[in-house]
Amino acid sequence: MTESHGEQRDSKAFSADLITDPIARAEREASNGLRQYDLGLRIIEDFVYTKDKPFKLRLSMALALHRAALDGISAYAGNFRPAGVKIEGSRHEPPGAHLVAERVEEMCDYVNDNWSSTAVHLAAYIMWRLNWIHPFADGNGRTSRILSYVVLCIRSGLVLPGTNTIPEQIAENRNPYFEALDAADAAFRDRKIIDVSAMERLLEGYLAKQLASAYYLATGGSPTE
């Protein structure tokens, strides 16, 4: 028995991009960037100011920060990519979509199991590993940078002062950031080890500049003095 035309049902996937106009998209990305940072700050304050609340990095935290960045822009906001992805300009090939959730959980386990490590090491690890997994169709860099910063602050035990934050400094010139990611990728690919020392050095420099800006603001000095 064949189905009548009225009984047939065909599925059609939603388009991933919700905004196609480049100007409108740029405006939404800018406003979402502020929302994502505000969410990151609320997460930091929640753990820094609640001393009896132990911190555990969760998969849901990464998804929430990604959702804030891509809300209204992509249908995949707050969700892992449904297919493979290629990173232009990099030799690294991210894991298949079916492995993404497991790899993100492993990333969280590493941070939680190594919480006694320095704040800079954990932040550098997240910055590299989330980019290595590349779990999202879009917004991987933005999410890795804010999640790294969240962990850096919480592990340090304070909301880090300074007007030019580490994520902002990276956004101003991404080449050193890409080079540090490539160095960690190469160590993991060629030597099968986790070596984020280049990213650690980069973050240490950015952190020094951020903290220095708070000092100059408080003392009325300037970086040129």
Number of C-alpha atoms within 10 A of each C-alpha: 3 5 7 7 7 6 7 7 7 4 5 6 5 9 9 13 13 15 15 9 8 9 10 12 16 13 11 17 19 13 13 20 19 13 16 24 21 14 17 23 16 13 18 24 17 14 19 20 13 11 10 8 10 8 17 15 17 15 16 12 16 20 18 17 26 28 22 23 28 25 18 17 21 19 16 22 23 20 18 18 19 14 13 16 17 13 12 8 7 12 12 17 15 17 17 15 18 13 12 21 15 12 18 20 14 14 20 19 16 15 20 16 11 12 17 10 12 13 20 24 23 24 27 30 25 26 28 28 21 22 23 22 21 28 28 25 18 20 19 18 18 21 28 26 22 26 25 25 29 23 25 25 22 20 21 14 16 14 16 19 15 18 14 16 17 24 19 14 16 17 13 8 10 11 11 13 19 15 15 23 23 20 18 22 25 17 14 15 13 8 10 10 12 15 19 26 16 18 26 20 15 19 25 16 12 19 21 12 19 20 18 18 20 16 16 14 13 9 9 8 11 11 9 4 5
